[in-house]
Amino acid sequence: MMMQVFRFSFSGARVCAAVLIGGSTLAPLASAQAPAGKVVVLKAARMFDGKSDAVVTPGTVVIKDGRIVAAGPGAMVPADAQVLDLGDATLLPGFMDAHTHQTSGPAEDWKQAVLDRLQKPIAEQALDASVNVKKTLLAGFTTVRDLGAGSQVDVGLRNAIRNGRILGPRMLVSVHAIGAAGGHCDEWGGFRQGLFPETGPAQGVGNGADQMRAAVRLAHKYGADVIKTCASGGVLSLTDAVDTPQLTQEELNALVDEAHALRLRATAHSHGAEAAKRAIRAGINSIEHGSFLDDEALDLMKARGTYLVPTLMAIVGLRERLEKATGLPPAIQEKARAAMAAATAMFKRALARGVKIALGTDAAVFPHGRNAEEFYQMVSLGMKPLDALKAGTSVNADLLGVADRLGTLEMGKIADVVAVPGNPLQDIRATERVFFVMKDGVIYRHDRAQ
């Protein structure tokens, strides 16, 4: 098998040395800053800018100092630019995943996974997570929202990536997901009393409006970019039914009000309809999962502009876990089957009503790096390929509050660019075959390198 070290040398952009095995980039090793002011041009047969209603031909993106200075068929190519022609491919904005858990992953043995959480030092958990974020970046996802972690590992990952210490996507983190005592967000529910210290607002657990405000403030104190709450029960927790509401209207009102006062967006895990309606009335920015949303909830979302993040890949992951996992408690199996049975019909009804739908996967329920399969899942349930691409780029940028700098290929935006073979409008699964990844003007993957 051929193995070589390859260093990109395009002027005007930071580039990465990478180990190539059989011509495929497996892991960038280091980065270097080329002289400022130089220009790199990416060319391909076609381009989707993230917001338009068509793929254009040919595709051209002009980059200087990590920013896009021109994009589209008419973009002027400076005479002294370094040009990288990617051939019969489509250039797209870097993909975004609005619902991930980068600090954990699926386990085939339920009991061993629980034991690992108790025995692994935090440093080891962080090292495990560093593998997850690398896989996510190389799959073409240059920005993710991480919705719930322990021991501030998510904060450490975000900071280490931002400071260039490890490879990964740009991360918006939530620190602790916030919920009620004994609910889906109460980390050690299901264990005997006294085994662990009781949780409180500092761990994202509260009862009453004042404790919800305290939990938001503490999450903000410890580095949260977004506030995540558990409005309903969940699948992979031991102490709750999957669709029951877990927070009162007053608690959700306080949580969302406090988040917005701190200029943080708020999102609600909610499989159940009543829980979601309470969160929507409180002004939540998005509903995660939404398996059992009824027509009233969907109409309320449409009227208020609340985003739905359906996490269809979680259904795929749950199905795989039901087939393979050992020791999965019967109660969790029952909840998983109920949510899986309801979710696809809900998605179709949301789509028909014109609810705003953003791409999120619940990565960790399935193996990291498979995030792009969510595009296919949405299209298979009736979403147009163009709208699925928008859901994973410009729509997500709006939801995450980063549309001023990310989500589209246009002048002034940060140079996050991916390339896929062929035309994803004809084959949406092309998004699963990303071969080129650029983030902040840095090339992290280029499988067609010469």
Secondary structure, DSSP 4 states (H G I P E B T S, - for coil): --EEEEE---TTS-EEEEEEETTEEEEEEEEEPPPTT-EEEEEESEE--SSSSS-BSSEEEEEETTEEEEESTT----TT-EEEE--SEEEEEPEEEEEE-TT----SBHHHHHHHHHHS-HHHHHHHHHHHHHHHHHTTEEEEEE---STTHHHHHHHHHHTTSS---EEEE-SS-BB-TTSTT-TTTTSPTTSSPPP-GGGTB--SHHHHHHHHHHHHHTT-SEEEEE-B--SS-SSS-TT-B-S-HHHHHHHHHHHHHTT-EEEEEE-SHHHHHHHHHHT-SEEEE-TT--HHHHHHHHHHT-EEE--HHHHHHHHHHHHH-BS--HHHHHHHHHHHHHHHHHHHHHHHHT--B-----BTSS-TT-TTHHHHHHHHTT--HHHHHHHTTHHHHHHHT-TTTSSS-STTSB--EEEEES-TTT-GGGGGG--EEEETTEEEEETT--
